């Protein structure tokens, strides 16, 4: 509560009251005119003089106004005969409600700011919703540590920032379809050198080229080799078949596969030993 200034002869002038409560003299005049806070006295020169009881009423008015209550409603609240404690409890409840509302607003602003500062058109929450358990931000940190200074990384980041949630959904659907094709080929025992397997590998490579960065066949084969089980895949992830990675989820923002300095590639992408074998056979003679 606001501390009152030292009163002179138990009264304060309108200027002293205005300074004490942080309101304007014009506001106090208006409160007097509408009968909301009428000073109890006047000086010989006709100036308004406020008693301690006037200040207590005025203080309630100021608090209610700052909480957004209209003057008419404030007048009704002050006329209902409630004691000071009742007003304080009501004001406290109103402040608590406002704090909850403001906390929600701050959270919404933080999300919008995060999306704006990152320059991405999809938030992390939307990514988690889209990719589910396969969304792992640690991929982004590891990928940037390994390939953050490469041209392919820069290209993939620039493209990824421009994609909307709808485009990420398309990327995921395409990746899931490619993964399903690999699973079916492996399940059916289709040779890695078959035309169908080659077409599937080419579809995987083209998806990288389309959405992330230019990926020649040699680079694509390196991606498969360095993440296959025989080469020590760093992280297992759940997908449509044990031992397979989810193409779309592990390429998700901001972790598309990226090449290393030697032209081999890395990063979490679709892979098994079968996938590596197929991709390797895509190399030109």
PAZAPA-4460 file (N, C-alpha, C; in steps of 0.05 Angstrom, whole numbers, plus 32768, in hexadecimal, padded with zeros to 4 digits):
% residues 285
    n_x    n_y    n_z   ca_x   ca_y   ca_z    c_x    c_y    c_z   seq   type   mol
   8011   7FE8   8000   8000   8000   8000   8012   8019   8000     1      X     A
   8008   802E   7FF4   8017   8047   7FF3   8018   8055   800E     2      X     A
   8031   805E   8015   8034   806C   802E   802A   8088   802B     3      X     A
   801C   8092   803F   8012   80AD   803E   8028   80C0   8046     4      X     A
   8029   80D8   803A   803C   80ED   8043   8032   80F8   805E     5      X     A
   8044   8106   806B   803D   8112   8085   8027   8126   8081     6      X     A
   8011   8122   808F   7FFA   8133   808D   7FFD   814C   809E     7      X     A
   7FF4   8162   8094   7FF5   817B   80A3   7FD9   8181   80AD     8      X     A
   7FD6   8182   80C8   7FBB   8186   80D4   7FA7   8171   80CA     9      X     A
   7FB2   8159   80C6   7FA1   8141   80BF   7F95   8143   80A3    10      X     A
   7F9E   8155   8092   7F94   8157   8077   7FAB   815A   8063    11      X     A
   7FA5   8153   8049   7FB8   8157   8034   7FAB   8166   801D    12      X     A
   7FBC   8176   800F   7FB2   8185   7FF8   7FAF   8172   7FE0    13      X     A
   7FA2   817B   7FCC   7F9E   816A   7FB4   7FB9   8164   7FA7    14      X     A
   7FCC   8177   7FA7   7FE6   8172   7F9C   7FF5   815D   7FAB    15      X     A
   7FF4   815D   7FC5   8001   8149   7FD5   7FF6   812E   7FD1    16      X     A
   7FDC   812C   7FCF   7FCF   8112   7FCA   7FD6   8107   7FAF    17      X     A
   7FD6   8118   7F9B   7FDD   8110   7F7F   7FF9   8104   7F7F    18      X     A
   800C   8112   7F8B   8027   8108   7F8C   802A   80EE   7F9B    19      X     A
   801B   80EC   7FB1   801C   80D4   7FC2   8013   80BB   7FB4    20      X     A
   7FFD   80BD   7FA5   7FF1   80A5   7F99   7FF7   80A2   7F7B    21      X     A
   8006   80B4   7F70   800E   80B1   7F54   7FF8   80B6   7F40    22      X     A
   7FE6   80C8   7F47   7FD1   80D0   7F34   7FD4   80EE   7F2F    23      X     A
   7FC4   80F8   7F1C   7FC5   8114   7F15   7FB1   8124   7F26    24      X     A
   7FB6   813E   7F29   7FA3   814F   7F36   7F88   8150   7F27    25      X     A
   7F8A   814E   7F0C   7F72   814E   7EFC   7F61   8135   7F02    26      X     A
   7F6E   811E   7F06   7F60   8106   7F0D   7F51   8109   7F27    27      X     A
   7F5E   8115   7F3B   7F51   8119   7F55   7F39   812B   7F53    28      X     A
   7F3C   8140   7F42   7F26   8152   7F3E   7F0E   8143   7F32    29      X     A
   7F14   8131   7F1F   7EFF   8121   7F12   7EF1   810F   7F26    30      X     A
   7F01   8102   7F36   7EF5   80F0   7F4B   7EE2   8100   7F5D    31      X     A
   7EEA   8118   7F63   7ED9   8129   7F74   7EC0   8131   7F65    32      X     A
   7EC2   8138   7F4C   7EAB   8140   7F3C   7E96   812A   7F39    33      X     A
   7E9F   8111   7F36   7E8C   80FB   7F32   7E84   80EE   7F4C    34      X     A
   7E8E   80F9   7F62   7E85   80EF   7F7D   7E93   80D6   7F86    35      X     A
   7EAA   80CE   7F79   7EB7   80B6   7F80   7EC8   80B9   7F99    36      X     A
   7ED8   80CE   7F99   7EE8   80D6   7FB1   7EE5   80F4   7FB5    37      X     A
   7ED5   80FB   7FC7   7ECF   8117   7FCD   7EDF   811F   7FE6    38      X     A
   7EF2   8132   7FE3   7F02   813A   7FFB   7EF0   8145   8011    39      X     A
   7EF8   813F   8029   7EE7   8147   8040   7EE8   8164   8047    40      X     A
   7EFD   8172   803D   7EFE   818E   8044   7F09   81A0   802E    41      X     A
   7F08   81BA   8034   7F12   81CE   8021   7F22   81E3   8032    42      X     A
   7F36   81ED   8025   7F45   8202   8033   7F36   821D   8030    43      X     A
   7F3F   8231   8040   7F31   824B   803D   7F32   8256   8021    44      X     A
   7F46   824D   8011   7F48   8256   7FF5   7F38   8244   7FE2    45      X     A
   7F2B   8230   7FED   7F1B   821E   7FDD   7F29   8206   7FD2    46      X     A
   7F42   8201   7FDA   7F50   81E9   7FD1   7F47   81D0   7FE0    47      X     A
   7F47   81BA   7FD1   7F3E   81A0   7FDC   7F52   8196   7FF2    48      X     A
   7F47   818B   8007   7F57   8180   801D   7F4D   8164   8023    49      X     A
   7F60   8151   8024   7F5A   8135   8027   7F62   812B   8043    50      X     A
   7F50   811D   8050   7F55   8111   806A   7F61   80F5   8066    51      X     A
   7F69   80E8   807C   7F73   80CD   807A   7F5E   80BA   806F    52      X     A
   7F45   80BE   8077   7F2F   80AD   806D   7F2C   80B1   804F    53      X     A
   7F2E   80CA   8046   7F2C   80CF   8029   7F43   80C1   801A    54      X     A
   7F5B   80C1   8025   7F71   80B4   8019   7F6D   8096   8017    55      X     A
   7F62   808A   802C   7F5D   806D   802C   7F4A   8066   8015    56      X     A
   7F34   8075   8012   7F21   8070   7FFD   7F2E   8075   7FE1    57      X     A
   7F3E   808A   7FDF   7F4B   8090   7FC6   7F5F   807A   7FBE    58      X     A
   7F6C   806F   7FD2   7F7F   805A   7FCD   7F71   8041   7FC1    59      X     A
   7F5A   803A   7FCB   7F4A   8024   7FBF   7F43   802B   7FA2    60      X     A
   7F3B   8043   7F9D   7F33   804B   7F82   7F4B   8048   7F6F    61      X     A
   7F63   8051   7F78   7F7B   8050   7F67   7F81   8033   7F60    62      X     A
   7F80   8021   7F75   7F87   8005   7F70   7F73   7FF8   7F5D    63      X     A
   7F59   7FFD   7F62   7F45   7FF2   7F50   7F48   7FFC   7F33    64      X     A
   7F4E   8015   7F30   7F52   8020   7F15   7F6A   8013   7F07    65      X     A
   7F7F   800E   7F16   7F96   8001   7F0A   7F91   7FE4   7F03    66      X     A
   7F7D   7FD9   7F0F   7F75   7FBE   7F09   7F61   7FBD   7EF2    67      X     A
   7F59   7FD5   7EE8   7F48   7FD6   7ED1   7F2A   7FD9   7ED7    68      X     A
   7F23   7FDE   7EF1   7F07   7FE1   7EF8   7EFD   7FFC   7EEE    69      X     A
   7EE5   7FFD   7EE2   7ED9   8018   7EDB   7ED1   8027   7EF3    70      X     A
   7ECF   8042   7EF1   7EC9   8052   7F08   7EAE   804C   7F14    71      X     A
   7E9A   8046   7F02   7E80   8040   7F0C   7E80   8027   7F1E    72      X     A
   7E8E   8012   7F16   7E90   7FFA   7F26   7E9F   7FFF   7F40    73      X     A
   7EB4   800F   7F3E   7EC3   8016   7F57   7EB1   8024   7F6B    74      X     A
   7EA0   8036   7F61   7E8D   8044   7F73   7E7A   8030   7F80    75      X     A
   7E71   801C   7F71   7E5F   8008   7F7D   7E6E   7FF7   7F92    76      X     A
   7E87   7FF0   7F8D   7E96   7FE0   7FA0   7E9B   7FEF   7FBA    77      X     A
   7EA1   8009   7FB7   7EA6   8019   7FCF   7E8C   8020   7FDE    78      X     A
   7E76   801D   7FD1   7E5C   8024   7FDE   7E4F   800C   7FEC    79      X     A
   7E5B   7FF4   7FE9   7E4E   7FDC   7FF3   7E53   7FD7   8011    80      X     A
   7E63   7FEA   801D   7E67   7FE8   8039   7E7D   7FD5   8042    81      X     A
   7E8D   7FCA   802E   7EA2   7FB7   8035   7EB8   7FC5   8044    82      X     A
   7EC5   7FB6   8057   7EDB   7FC2   8066   7EF5   7FC1   8055    83      X     A
   7F0A   7FCD   8061   7F23   7FCE   8053   7F2E   7FB3   804B    84      X     A
   7F2C   7FA0   805E   7F36   7F85   8059   7F28   7F78   8041    85      X     A
   7F0E   7F7C   803E   7EFF   7F71   8028   7F09   7F7C   800E    86      X     A
   7F0D   7F96   800D   7F18   7FA3   7FF5   7F34   7F98   7FEE    87      X     A
   7F44   7F94   8002   7F5F   7F8B   7FFD   7F5F   7F6E   7FF2    88      X     A
   7F4D   7F5D   7FFD   7F4B   7F42   7FF3   7F41   7F42   7FD6    89      X     A
   7F2E   7F53   7FD0   7F24   7F54   7FB5   7F3A   7F5E   7FA2    90      X     A
   7F49   7F71   7FAA   7F5E   7F7C   7F99   7F74   7F67   7F95    91      X     A
   7F7A   7F58   7FAB   7F8F   7F43   7FA8   7F86   7F2E   7F95    92      X     A
   7F6D   7F26   7F96   7F63   7F11   7F83   7F64   7F1C   7F66    93      X     A
   7F5E   7F35   7F63   7F5F   7F40   7F47   7F7C   7F41   7F3D    94      X     A
   7F8F   7F48   7F4F   7FAB   7F49   7F47   7FB5   7F2D   7F40    95      X     A
   7FAD   7F19   7F50   7FB6   7EFE   7F4B   7FAB   7EF4   7F30    96      X     A
   7F92   7EFA   7F2A   7F87   7EF3   7F0F   7F97   7F00   7EF9    97      X     A
   7F9D   7F19   7EFD   7FAC   7F28   7EE9   7FC8   7F1C   7EE5    98      X     A
   7FD5   7F14   7EFB   7FEF   7F08   7EF9   7FEF   7EEE   7EE8    99      X     A
   7FDA   7EDE   7EED   7FD7   7EC5   7EDD   7FD4   7ECC   7EBF   100      X     A
   7FC3   7EE0   7EBA   7FBF   7EE8   7E9E   7FD9   7EF3   7E92   101      X     A
   7FE8   7F03   7EA1   8001   7F0E   7E97   8016   7EF8   7E93   102      X     A
   8016   7EE4   7EA4   8029   7ECE   7EA1   8024   7EBF   7E87   103      X     A
   800A   7EBA   7E81   8003   7EAE   7E68   800B   7EBF   7E50   104      X     A
   8008   7ED9   7E53   8010   7EEB   7E3D   802E   7EEB   7E39   105      X     A
   803D   7EEB   7E4F   805A   7EEA   7E4D   8063   7ED0   7E3F   106      X     A
   8056   7EBA   7E46   805D   7EA0   7E39   8058   7EA2   7E1B   107      X     A
   8041   7EAD   7E13   803B   7EB0   7DF7   804F   7EC2   7DE9   108      X     A
   8057   7ED8   7DF6   806A   7EEA   7DEA   8085   7EDC   7DE7   109      X     A
   808D   7ECD   7DFC   80A7   7EBE   7DFB   80A8   7EAB   7DE3   110      X     A
   8091   7E9D   7DDE   8091   7E8A   7DC8   8093   7E99   7DAD   111      X     A
   8084   7EAF   7DAB   8086   7EBF   7D93   80A2   7ECB   7D8F   112      X     A
   80AE   7ED4   7DA5   80C9   7EDF   7DA3   80DD   7ECA   7D9C   113      X     A
   80DA   7EB2   7DA7   80EC   7E9C   7DA0   80EB   7E96   7D82   114      X     A
   80D3   7E94   7D78   80D0   7E8F   7D5B   80DC   7EA5   7D4A   115      X     A
   80D7   7EBF   7D53   80E1   7ED5   7D44   8100   7ED7   7D45   116      X     A
   810B   7ED3   7D5D   8128   7ED5   7D60   8136   7EBE   7D51   117      X     A
   812A   7EA7   7D50   8137   7E90   7D43   8133   7E92   7D25   118      X     A
   8121   7EA4   7D1C   811A   7EA7   7D00   810C   7E8F   7CF4   119      X     A
   8105   7E7C   7D04   80F6   7E65   7CFA   80D8   7E6B   7CFB   120      X     A
   80C9   7E60   7CE8   80AC   7E65   7CE6   809D   7E4F   7CF4   121      X     A
   80AA   7E3E   7D03   809E   7E29   7D13   80AB   7E28   7D2E   122      X     A
   809C   7E26   7D43   80A8   7E26   7D5E   80B1   7E0A   7D66   123      X     A
   80C1   7E09   7D7B   80CA   7DEF   7D85   80B2   7DDE   7D8E   124      X     A
   809E   7DEB   7D9A   8087   7DDC   7DA3   8079   7DCF   7D8B   125      X     A
   8077   7DDE   7D75   806A   7DD3   7D5D   807B   7DBC   7D52   126      X     A
   8095   7DBF   7D54   80A7   7DA9   7D4A   80A2   7D90   7D5B   127      X     A
   80A1   7D93   7D75   809D   7D7C   7D86   8082   7D6F   7D81   128      X     A
   806E   7D80   7D7C   8053   7D75   7D76   8053   7D66   7D5C   129      X     A
   8063   7D70   7D48   8063   7D64   7D2E   8073   7D4A   7D2D   130      X     A
   808B   7D4A   7D39   809D   7D33   7D38   809C   7D21   7D50   131      X     A
   808E   7D29   7D65   808A   7D18   7D7C   80A4   7D11   7D8A   132      X     A
   80A7   7CF8   7D92   80BE   7CEF   7DA2   80D8   7CF1   7D93   133      X     A
   80D7   7CF2   7D78   80EF   7CF3   7D68   80FC   7D0F   7D67   134      X     A
   80EE   7D23   7D71   80FA   7D3E   7D71   810E   7D40   7D88   135      X     A
   8126   7D46   7D81   813C   7D47   7D95   814E   7D5E   7D8F   136      X     A
   814E   7D73   7DA0   815E   7D8B   7D9A   817C   7D86   7D9D   137      X     A
   8183   7D70   7DA9   81A0   7D6A   7DAC   81AC   7D65   7D90   138      X     A
   819C   7D5B   7D7D   81A6   7D57   7D62   81B0   7D72   7D56   139      X     A
   81A1   7D87   7D5B   81A8   7DA1   7D51   81C3   7DAA   7D5C   140      X     A
   81C7   7DA7   7D76   81E0   7DAF   7D82   81F7   7D9F   7D77   141      X     A
   81F4   7D85   7D75   820A   7D74   7D6B   820F   7D7A   7D4E   142      X     A
   81FA   7D7D   7D3E   81FE   7D82   7D22   820D   7D9D   7D1D   143      X     A
   8205   7DB1   7D2D   8212   7DCB   7D29   8230   7DCA   7D32   144      X     A
   8236   7DBB   7D47   8251   7DB8   7D50   8262   7DAB   7D3A   145      X     A
   8257   7D97   7D2C   8266   7D88   7D18   8268   7D96   7CFD   146      X     A
   8251   7DA3   7CF5   8251   7DAD   7CDA   8248   7DCA   7CD8   147      X     A
   8249   7DD9   7CEE   823F   7DF4   7CEE   824E   7E07   7CDC   148      X     A
   8266   7E01   7CD5   8275   7E13   7CC4   8276   7E0A   7CA7   149      X     A
   8264   7DF7   7C9F   8264   7DEE   7C83   824F   7DFD   7C73   150      X     A
   8252   7DFD   7C59   823F   7E0B   7C47   8224   7DFC   7C47   151      X     A
   8225   7DE2   7C49   820C   7DD3   7C4A   81FC   7DD9   7C63   152      X     A
   8209   7DDC   7C79   81FB   7DE4   7C92   81ED   7DFF   7C8F   153      X     A
   81FC   7E12   7C84   81F1   7E2D   7C81   81D9   7E2D   7C6E   154      X     A
   81DB   7E1D   7C58   81C5   7E1B   7C45   81AD   7E0E   7C52   155      X     A
   81B1   7DF9   7C61   819A   7DEB   7C6E   818D   7DFD   7C83   156      X     A
   819C   7E0C   7C92   8191   7E1E   7CA6   8180   7E34   7C99   157      X     A
   818B   7E3F   7C83   817D   7E55   7C75   8162   7E4B   7C6B   158      X     A
   8162   7E33   7C5F   8149   7E28   7C55   8135   7E21   7C6B   159      X     A
   8140   7E15   7C81   812E   7E0C   7C96   8120   7E23   7CA4   160      X     A
   812D   7E3A   7CA5   8121   7E51   7CB2   8108   7E5B   7CA3   161      X     A
   8106   7E55   7C8A   80F0   7E60   7C7A   80D8   7E4D   7C7A   162      X     A
   80DA   7E35   7C85   80C4   7E22   7C82   80AE   7E26   7C97   163      X     A
   8096   7E25   7C8F   807F   7E26   7CA0   8079   7E0B   7CAD   164      X     A
   8066   7E0B   7CC0   805E   7DF1   7CCC   8053   7DDE   7CB7   165      X     A
   8044   7DE9   7CA3   8039   7DD8   7C8E   804F   7DCB   7C7D   166      X     A
   8064   7DDB   7C78   807B   7DCF   7C68   808A   7DBA   7C78   167      X     A
   808D   7DBE   7C92   8099   7DAA   7CA3   8089   7D90   7CA3   168      X     A
   806E   7D94   7CA3   805D   7D7C   7CA2   8061   7D6D   7C88   169      X     A
   8065   7D7C   7C72   806B   7D6F   7C58   8086   7D60   7C59   170      X     A
   809A   7D6D   7C65   80B4   7D61   7C67   80B2   7D47   7C77   171      X     A
   80A3   7D47   7C8D   80A0   7D30   7C9E   8092   7D1A   7C8E   172      X     A
   807C   7D20   7C80   806D   7D0C   7C72   807E   7D00   7C5C   173      X     A
   808E   7D10   7C4E   809F   7D05   7C39   80B4   7CF3   7C45   174      X     A
   80C0   7CFB   7C5C   80D5   7CEB   7C68   80C9   7CD1   7C73   175      X     A
   80B1   7CD2   7C7E   80A5   7CB9   7C88   809F   7CA6   7C71   176      X     A
   8097   7CB1   7C5A   8091   7C9F   7C43   80AB   7C92   7C39   177      X     A
   80C1   7CA1   7C39   80DB   7C95   7C30   80E4   7C80   7C44   178      X     A
   80E1   7C86   7C5E   80E8   7C72   7C73   80D8   7C58   7C6F   179      X     A
   80BE   7C5B   7C6A   80AD   7C44   7C67   80B5   7C33   7C4F   180      X     A
   80BE   7C41   7C3A   80C8   7C32   7C22   80E1   7C22   7C29   181      X     A
   80F3   7C2E   7C38   810B   7C1F   7C40   8104   7C07   7C51   182      X     A
   80F2   7C0B   7C64   80EA   7BF5   7C76   80DE   7BDE   7C65   183      X     A
   80CD   7BE5   7C52   80C1   7BD1   7C42   80D5   7BC2   7C31   184      X     A
   80E8   7BD0   7C26   80FD   7BC3   7C15   810E   7BB0   7C26   185      X     A
   8116   7BBA   7C3E   8126   7BA9   7C4F   8116   7B91   7C59   186      X     A
   80FD   7B95   7C60   80EC   7B7F   7C6A   80E9   7B69   7C54   187      X     A
   80E6   7B73   7C3B   80E1   7B60   7C25   80FA   7B54   7C1A   188      X     A
   8111   7B5C   7C25   812A   7B51   7C1B   8133   7B5A   7C00   189      X     A
   812A   7B72   7BF8   8131   7B7D   7BDD   814F   7B84   7BDD   190      X     A
   815E   7B7B   7BCA   817B   7B82   7BC9   8180   7BA0   7BC8   191      X     A
   8196   7BA8   7BD5   819D   7BC4   7BD6   81A2   7BCF   7BBA   192      X     A
   81AB   7BBE   7BA8   81B1   7BC7   7B8D   8199   7BC8   7B7A   193      X     A
   8181   7BC1   7B84   816A   7BC0   7B73   8161   7BDD   7B6B   194      X     A
   8152   7BDE   7B55   8149   7BF8   7B4B   8137   7C06   7B5F   195      X     A
   8126   7BF6   7B6D   8114   7C02   7B80   8123   7C0E   7B98   196      X     A
   8137   7C00   7BA1   8148   7C0A   7BB7   8156   7C24   7BAE   197      X     A
   8161   7C24   7B96   816F   7C3B   7B8B   815C   7C53   7B89   198      X     A
   8143   7C4E   7B80   8130   7C64   7B7E   8129   7C6F   7B9A   199      X     A
   8128   7C5E   7BAE   8122   7C67   7BC9   8139   7C78   7BD4   200      X     A
   8152   7C6F   7BCF   8169   7C7F   7BD8   8169   7C9A   7BCA   201      X     A
   8163   7C9A   7BB0   8162   7CB4   7BA1   814C   7CC6   7BAC   202      X     A
   8136   7CBB   7BB4   8120   7CCB   7BBF   812A   7CD8   7BDA   203      X     A
   8139   7CC9   7BEA   8143   7CD3   7C03   8157   7CEA   7BFE   204      X     A
   8168   7CE6   7BEA   817C   7CFB   7BE3   816E   7D14   7BD8   205      X     A
   815A   7D10   7BC7   814C   7D27   7BBC   813D   7D37   7BD1   206      X     A
   8133   7D29   7BE6   8126   7D37   7BFB   8139   7D4A   7C0A   207      X     A
   8152   7D40   7C0E   8166   7D51   7C1B   816C   7D69   7C09   208      X     A
   816F   7D64   7BEF   8175   7D7A   7BDC   815E   7D8E   7BDB   209      X     A
   8146   7D84   7BDB   812F   7D95   7BD9   812B   7DA7   7BF1   210      X     A
   812E   7D9C   7C09   8127   7DAA   7C21   813E   7DB6   7C30   211      X     A
   8156   7DAA   7C2E   816B   7DB2   7C40   8184   7DBD   7C32   212      X     A
   8192   7DAE   7C23   81AB   7DB7   7C16   81B1   7DA5   7BFF   213      X     A
   81C3   7DAE   7BED   81CC   7D9E   7BD6   81DB   7D86   7BE0   214      X     A
   81D2   7D6F   7BD8   81DD   7D56   7BE3   81E5   7D43   7BCC   215      X     A
   81FD   7D45   7BC1   8206   7D32   7BAC   8205   7D15   7BB6   216      X     A
   8205   7D02   7BA3   8203   7CE6   7BAA   8219   7CDD   7BBD   217      X     A
   8231   7CE7   7BB8   8248   7CDF   7BC9   8243   7CE8   7BE6   218      X     A
   8239   7D00   7BE9   8233   7D0A   7C04   821C   7CFA   7C11   219      X     A
   8208   7CF3   7C00   81F2   7CE3   7C0B   81FB   7CC8   7C14   220      X     A
   820C   7CBB   7C05   8217   7CA2   7C0E   8227   7CA4   7C28   221      X     A
   8235   7CBA   7C2B   8244   7CBF   7C44   8231   7CC2   7C5C   222      X     A
   821A   7CCF   7C57   8206   7CD2   7C6C   81FD   7CB7   7C76   223      X     A
   81F7   7CA5   7C63   81EE   7C8B   7C6A   8203   7C7B   7C78   224      X     A
   821C   7C7C   7C6E   8231   7C6C   7C7A   8238   7C75   7C97   225      X     A
   8238   7C8F   7C9B   8242   7C98   7CB6   822C   7C95   7CCB   226      X     A
   8213   7C8F   7CC3   81FE   7C8C   7CD7   81F2   7C70   7CD7   227      X     A
   81FE   7C5D   7CC8   81F4   7C42   7CC8   81FD   7C33   7CE1   228      X     A
   81EE   7C1E   7CE9   81F5   7C0F   7D01   8212   7C04   7D00   229      X     A
   821B   7BFD   7CE9   8236   7BF2   7CE7   824C   7C07   7CEC   230      X     A
   8244   7C20   7CE9   8257   7C36   7CEF   8252   7C43   7D0A   231      X     A
   8240   7C38   7D19   823C   7C43   7D34   8229   7C5A   7D35   232      X     A
   8211   7C56   7D2E   81FD   7C6C   7D2F   81FC   7C77   7D4B   233      X     A
   81FD   7C91   7D4E   8200   7C9D   7D68   81E7   7C9A   7D79   234      X     A
   81D0   7C9D   7D6E   81B8   7C9C   7D7E   81A2   7C8B   7D71   235      X     A
   8198   7C77   7D7F   8181   7C69   7D75   8168   7C7A   7D78   236      X     A
   8156   7C79   7D64   813C   7C87   7D67   8126   7C74   7D5F   237      X     A
   810F   7C78   7D6B   80F9   7C67   7D65   80ED   7C6F   7D4A   238      X     A
   80E8   7C5C   7D39   80DC   7C61   7D1F   80CB   7C49   7D17   239      X     A
   80C6   7C46   7CFD   80B3   7C31   7CF5   80BF   7C15   7CF8   240      X     A
   80D9   7C13   7CFC   80E6   7BF9   7CFF   80FF   7BFC   7D10   241      X     A
   8104   7BEA   7D23   811C   7BED   7D34   8135   7BEF   7D23   242      X     A
   8147   7C01   7D2B   8160   7C05   7D1C   815F   7C1A   7D07   243      X     A
   8147   7C24   7D01   8144   7C39   7CEC   8140   7C54   7CF9   244      X     A
   814B   7C68   7CED   8146   7C83   7CF6   812F   7C8F   7CE6   245      X     A
   8122   7CA3   7CF3   810D   7CB1   7CE5   8119   7CC8   7CD5   246      X     A
   8115   7CC6   7CBB   8120   7CDB   7CA9   8117   7CF6   7CB0   247      X     A
   80FC   7CFA   7CB2   80F1   7D14   7CB6   80F8   7D1F   7CD1   248      X     A
   80F6   7D0F   7CE6   80FA   7D19   7D01   8117   7D21   7D05   249      X     A
   8129   7D11   7CFC   8145   7D17   7D01   8150   7D2D   7CEE   250      X     A
   8141   7D32   7CD9   8149   7D49   7CC8   813B   7D62   7CD2   251      X     A
   812A   7D60   7CE6   8119   7D76   7CED   8129   7D8E   7CF6   252      X     A
   811D   7DA5   7CF5   812A   7DBE   7CFC   8135   7DBD   7D18   253      X     A
   814E   7DC7   7D1C   8160   7DD0   7D07   8176   7DBC   7D02   254      X     A
   816F   7DA3   7CFD   8184   7D8E   7CFB   8183   7D7E   7CE1   255      X     A
   8182   7D8B   7CCA   8185   7D7B   7CB2   81A0   7D6F   7CB0   256      X     A
   81A4   7D58   7CA2   81BE   7D4B   7C9F   81D1   7D5E   7C92   257      X     A
   81EA   7D5F   7C9B   81FD   7D71   7C90   8218   7D63   7C8C   258      X     A
   8227   7D6A   7C77   8240   7D5D   7C71   8256   7D66   7C83   259      X     A
   826B   7D55   7C86   8282   7D5F   7C94   8296   7D6A   7C80   260      X     A
   82AD   7D72   7C89   82C0   7D81   7C78   82CB   7D6F   7C61   261      X     A
   82CB   7D55   7C65   82D7   7D43   7C52   82C4   7D3B   7C3B   262      X     A
   82AA   7D43   7C3E   8297   7D3B   7C2A   8288   7D23   7C32   263      X     A
   8291   7D14   7C47   8280   7D00   7C53   826B   7D0F   7C62   264      X     A
   8257   7D01   7C6B   8242   7D10   7C78   823A   7D04   7C92   265      X     A
   822C   7D13   7CA1   8223   7D09   7CBB   8208   7D16   7CC2   266      X     A
   8202   7D13   7CDB   81E9   7D1E   7CE4   81D4   7D08   7CE6   267      X     A
   81C0   7D0A   7CF6   81AC   7CF6   7CF9   8199   7CF5   7CE1   268      X     A
   8199   7CE0   7CD2   8188   7CDD   7CBA   817E   7CC1   7CB9   269      X     A
   816E   7CB9   7CA4   8165   7C9E   7CA0   817E   7C8C   7C9D   270      X     A
   817E   7C75   7CA8   8194   7C63   7CA4   8190   7C47   7CAE   271      X     A
   819B   7C34   7CA1   81A2   7C1A   7CAB   81BA   7C11   7C9A   272      X     A
   81C5   7BFA   7CA0   81DA   7BF0   7C8E   81CF   7BED   7C72   273      X     A
   81B5   7BE5   7C70   81A8   7BE2   7C56   81A7   7BFE   7C47   274      X     A
   819E   7C12   7C56   819D   7C2C   7C4B   81B7   7C36   7C42   275      X     A
   81CC   7C31   7C51   81E7   7C3A   7C49   81F0   7C2B   7C30   276      X     A
   81E9   7C11   7C2F   81F1   7C02   7C17   81E3   7C0D   7BFE   277      X     A
   81C9   7C13   7C01   81BA   7C1E   7BEA   81C5   7C38   7BE1   278      X     A
   81CA   7C4A   7BF4   81D4   7C65   7BED   81EF   7C63   7BE0   279      X     A
   8200   7C51   7BEB   821B   7C4E   7BDF   821A   7C46   7BC2   280      X     A
   8206   7C36   7BBC   8204   7C2C   7BA0   81F9   7C42   7B8D   281      X     A
   81F1   7C59   7B98   81E9   7C6F   7B88   8200   7C7F   7B7D   282      X     A
   8218   7C79   7B87   822F   7C89   7B7F   8234   7C85   7B61   283      X     A
   823D   7C9A   7B54   8244   7C97   7B37   825D   7C86   7B34   284      X     A
   8261   7C7A   7B1D   8278   7C69   7B19   8292   7C78   7B1E   285      X     A
***
